[in-house]
Structures are given as structure tokens and as C-alpha cells.
Amino acid sequence: MSSSNTTSYEEYTYNLFAYEPNHVLPIVFACIVGASVVAHVIQNFYYSFWRITFFMFYGGTVFTVGWILRAAASYNQENLGLYISQIVFILAGPPIYAAAEYNILGRLMHYLPMHAVFHPGRAFGVFVFVGIVVETFTGVGAGQLAGGVPGSTQYTVGGILIGITLILQGCVEITFSSLVAVIHYRAWRAGTSRPMSRGSASCCTAPRR
């Protein structure tokens, strides 16, 4: 039996997936996320608020493309290009959605600077910087994982990078949720929770000037 590190791609030509991929769910997910993208596009044009919620459109587009590619790859399991592309796009979508969260959090802090944990102007920059790092690990890890043969060094490195990415994303989301909770608590103590709710909603639905 040959070593796993020297196994050729040909041996895995018809076994790129480690499981039998579902044909229906990727289409369902693509439709759901795609509908969300359309809704955000309509809202952004209606409220002229692309500068705040652009990342929702961008992340949704990437995520939708990823699920479309997954659906196509499920019917063409021998296509290495589709296999790699669907992994990269699906894993790249959530970090972009996270950037949308950071942008809206920064906007919320601008509405309520007295309750902000740190300077409102730094919120977006700090989280986006972390997001870029996570996105980089995601892209590199997904490419290594998808392009490597199971058991090879490339495949192992890709799995490690994806694992690091998931841990980083978890830490970032916990930090983000904690910041939102602190702001909400401070606003509630100060009696400004209802204005904060209106401010939060206006982050996504700001009126025309």
C-alpha cells in the first residue's frame, strides 16, 4: 500500500467528498441566502444606506455563490475545481457577515457614545482588522484543505488552519456579543434602552436625507 503522502489525485478522482453530499439542501440554502441578498439590495437602494450595510450584501453574495457551487459540486463530485471553489466561498461568507456586525456595532456606539466600552471610531477598525486575519486564515486553509489529498501534509495543514479560524471566529463572536450586552446593560441602567432600540434599528434603516 502506498504512502498517503505520495497518493496521487487520480486515486481520489471520484471520492473528493468524505461523505455523500446532499443535492437538495445546498439549493435551499442558496435560495434563502439569495432572498436575503435581494432584500438587502432593495433596502439599501430605498434608504440609500450602502455605507452601513454593504457588507450584508457582499457577504450574502459570497455565501450564495458558495451554496450554488456546492449544489453543482454535489452533481459533479469528480470536478476538483468545483470542490475547491465551493469550500472557499462557503467558508468566506461568515467572516464577511461578521464585518457587517462590526460596522453596525460601530454605528451603535456613535449613537450612544456615553455607553460605549471604548472609542466608537475604533470599533469598526479593530474588528475589521481581526476579521481580515480570520478571512486570510479561512481562505488559505480552505484552499489547502480542498486541494490536498486526505492524509497529506497539505491536507493536514489546511485542517489545522480551518480549526484555528473556527476558534478565532468563536472568540470574536463572544467578544462582540459581550460588547453588545454591556452597551445594552449600561443603556438600560441609564434609562435609555428604548432610544437605543430605535438607534439600533436605524443602523439598518436610516431615513433618506
Summary of the structure (lengths in Angstrom):
residues: 209
radius of gyration: 20.6
end to end distance: 70.6
largest distance: 70.9
contacts: 648
relative contact order: 0.12
helix: 80%
strand: 0%
